[in-house]
Amino acid sequence: MNVIAKPLTEKIAAARRQLDAQVREMVQWHFDPATGCPFWLDYAGRLDFDPRKEIGGFSDLKLLGHFQDEWLRGGPVRKWVPKGLAGKPVYVFETGGSTGVPKTRININDFQTDYELFSKTLSEKTFPKGADWLMLGPSGPRRLRLAVEHLCQHRGGICFFVDLDPRWVNKLITRGEMQELDLYKNHVINQGLTILRAHDNIQCLFTTPKLLEALCEKIDLRKAGIKGIFCGGTEMNAQFHRFAREELVPGIDFVPTYGNTLMGLATSKPFDSKKKDYTITYYPPSPRAVFEIVNPDNLDETVAYGQTGRVLLTTLTREFFMPRFPERDEGERSEPIEPYPWDGVSNLRLFSALQESVVVGVY
């Protein structure tokens, strides 16, 4: 393992102290009868200890076990609304839903906070303040639609949208209706082209790898005035990263991201154009969210740096407490770096055990 320079070592220690403090604060909030949500208060009532007394830092979250996928499927959704936030307007966002009941997560201000933090990482030259945006990606009940719009508004712009139903795309793929899928894709792309040609202040774009490639078959985005592209999706790998920078959108700032409804938004390691290393490494927005890269056969065992493991996600906000949730993704555990003095994940991809059962669709 590489020797970490002393200043970075000190930053890692400081980040860990901040994370432990965040854990203590969130556990106090979510397990306090005056502020917690019905789900966690009921959960605490079935424990033989008081989390507020026993959990003093991040490593103690193991006492709560692992957050289960099915807890977020079905209602009542109000079981997740903390009493301390009663009366606030509540959003509900969905994830999945291609088959069966989708997972739901409540939001009040989390998505705005997450994307305002992400905004600080964007270049003002290539994502100019006051520029308008086009969001060409999944819409409907997903957090992404409102989150990208908030990011645009936070930077002084106006966001344009195209309707896109990824669940319909997944159904077409599952049924093998490739002609219908192609027609729908062209329908979406043509709407995006119409917007780009009609509004000359659109300089920033959010889309997925597949949609970006389809869009670039029809238009030169640089000539269309696009300066920065914020792009995320399952197929965002090193190969596509190189393809995007060198062939699809050369001269445009290309920013890979990894986000979901349960976490928020992870930022990628800054690209070094001199090294030409297209490996994508993501760092979560600690202390609001944390990645552990673990042995898929033993979720309590963290793998060594550089080794492959499953992503275990913890979310720590006043709106949503989700300790140690096994995500559907895997990758290599990455060491802390100067901007992000905590663990990251490289070469993120669909968890190998799920590759035959999950359709990634437009992502």
Secondary structure as the mmCIF struct_conf table of DSSP 4:
data_model
#
loop_
_struct_conf.conf_type_id
_struct_conf.id
_struct_conf.beg_label_comp_id
_struct_conf.beg_label_asym_id
_struct_conf.beg_label_seq_id
_struct_conf.end_label_comp_id
_struct_conf.end_label_asym_id
_struct_conf.end_label_seq_id
HELX_LH_PP_P HELX_LH_PP_P1 ASN A 2 ALA A 5
HELX_RH_AL_P HELX_RH_AL_P1 LYS A 6 HIS A 30
TURN_TY1_P TURN_TY1_P1 PHE A 31 PHE A 31
BEND BEND1 ASP A 32 ASP A 32
TURN_TY1_P TURN_TY1_P2 PRO A 33 THR A 35
BEND BEND2 GLY A 36 GLY A 36
HELX_RH_AL_P HELX_RH_AL_P2 PRO A 38 GLY A 45
TURN_TY1_P TURN_TY1_P3 ARG A 46 ARG A 46
BEND BEND3 LEU A 47 PHE A 49
HELX_RH_AL_P HELX_RH_AL_P3 PRO A 51 GLU A 54
BEND BEND4 GLY A 57 GLY A 57
HELX_RH_3T_P HELX_RH_3T_P1 PHE A 58 LEU A 64
HELX_RH_3T_P HELX_RH_3T_P2 ASP A 69 LEU A 72
STRN STRN1 ARG A 73 ARG A 73
BEND BEND5 GLY A 74 GLY A 75
HELX_RH_3T_P HELX_RH_3T_P3 VAL A 77 TRP A 80
BEND BEND6 VAL A 81 VAL A 81
HELX_RH_3T_P HELX_RH_3T_P4 LYS A 83 LEU A 85
TURN_TY1_P TURN_TY1_P4 ALA A 86 GLY A 87
BEND BEND7 LYS A 88 LYS A 88
STRN STRN2 TYR A 91 THR A 95
BEND BEND8 SER A 98 VAL A 101
HELX_LH_PP_P HELX_LH_PP_P2 PRO A 102 PRO A 102
STRN STRN3 LYS A 103 ASN A 107
BEND BEND9 ILE A 108 ASN A 109
HELX_RH_AL_P HELX_RH_AL_P4 ASP A 110 SER A 119
TURN_TY1_P TURN_TY1_P5 LYS A 120 THR A 121
BEND BEND10 LEU A 122 LEU A 122
TURN_TY1_P TURN_TY1_P6 GLU A 124 THR A 126
BEND BEND11 PHE A 127 PHE A 127
TURN_TY1_P TURN_TY1_P7 LYS A 129 GLY A 130
STRN STRN4 ASP A 132 LEU A 136
BEND BEND12 GLY A 137 GLY A 137
TURN_TY1_P TURN_TY1_P8 GLY A 140 PRO A 141
HELX_RH_AL_P HELX_RH_AL_P5 ARG A 143 HIS A 154
TURN_TY1_P TURN_TY1_P9 ARG A 155 GLY A 156
STRN STRN5 CYS A 159 PHE A 161
HELX_RH_AL_P HELX_RH_AL_P6 PRO A 166 THR A 174
TURN_TY1_P TURN_TY1_P10 ARG A 175 GLY A 176
HELX_RH_AL_P HELX_RH_AL_P7 MET A 178 ALA A 198
TURN_TY1_P TURN_TY1_P11 ASP A 200 ASN A 201
STRN STRN6 ILE A 202 THR A 207
HELX_RH_AL_P HELX_RH_AL_P8 PRO A 209 CYS A 216
TURN_TY1_P TURN_TY1_P12 GLU A 217 LYS A 218
TURN_TY1_P TURN_TY1_P13 LEU A 221 GLY A 225
STRN STRN7 GLY A 228 GLY A 232
TURN_TY1_P TURN_TY1_P14 THR A 234 GLU A 235
HELX_RH_AL_P HELX_RH_AL_P9 ALA A 238 PHE A 243
HELX_RH_PI_P HELX_RH_PI_P1 ALA A 244 LEU A 248
BEND BEND13 VAL A 249 VAL A 249
TURN_TY1_P TURN_TY1_P15 PRO A 250 GLY A 251
BEND BEND14 ILE A 252 ILE A 252
STRN STRN8 ASP A 253 ASN A 260
TURN_TY1_P TURN_TY1_P16 THR A 261 MET A 263
STRN STRN9 GLY A 264 SER A 268
HELX_LH_PP_P HELX_LH_PP_P3 LYS A 269 PHE A 271
TURN_TY1_P TURN_TY1_P17 SER A 273 LYS A 276
STRN STRN10 THR A 281 TYR A 283
TURN_TY1_P TURN_TY1_P18 SER A 286 ARG A 288
STRN STRN11 ALA A 289 ASN A 295
TURN_TY1_P TURN_TY1_P19 PRO A 296 ASP A 297
STRN STRN12 ASN A 298 THR A 302
HELX_LH_PP_P HELX_LH_PP_P4 VAL A 303 ALA A 304
TURN_TY1_P TURN_TY1_P20 TYR A 305 GLY A 306
STRN STRN13 THR A 308 LEU A 316
BEND BEND15 ARG A 318 GLU A 319
STRN STRN14 PHE A 321 SER A 334
BEND BEND16 GLU A 338 PRO A 339
BEND BEND17 TRP A 342 TRP A 342
STRN STRN15 GLY A 344 LEU A 350
HELX_RH_3T_P HELX_RH_3T_P5 SER A 352 LEU A 354
TURN_TY1_P TURN_TY1_P21 GLN A 355 SER A 357
TURN_TY1_P TURN_TY1_P22 GLY A 361 VAL A 362
#
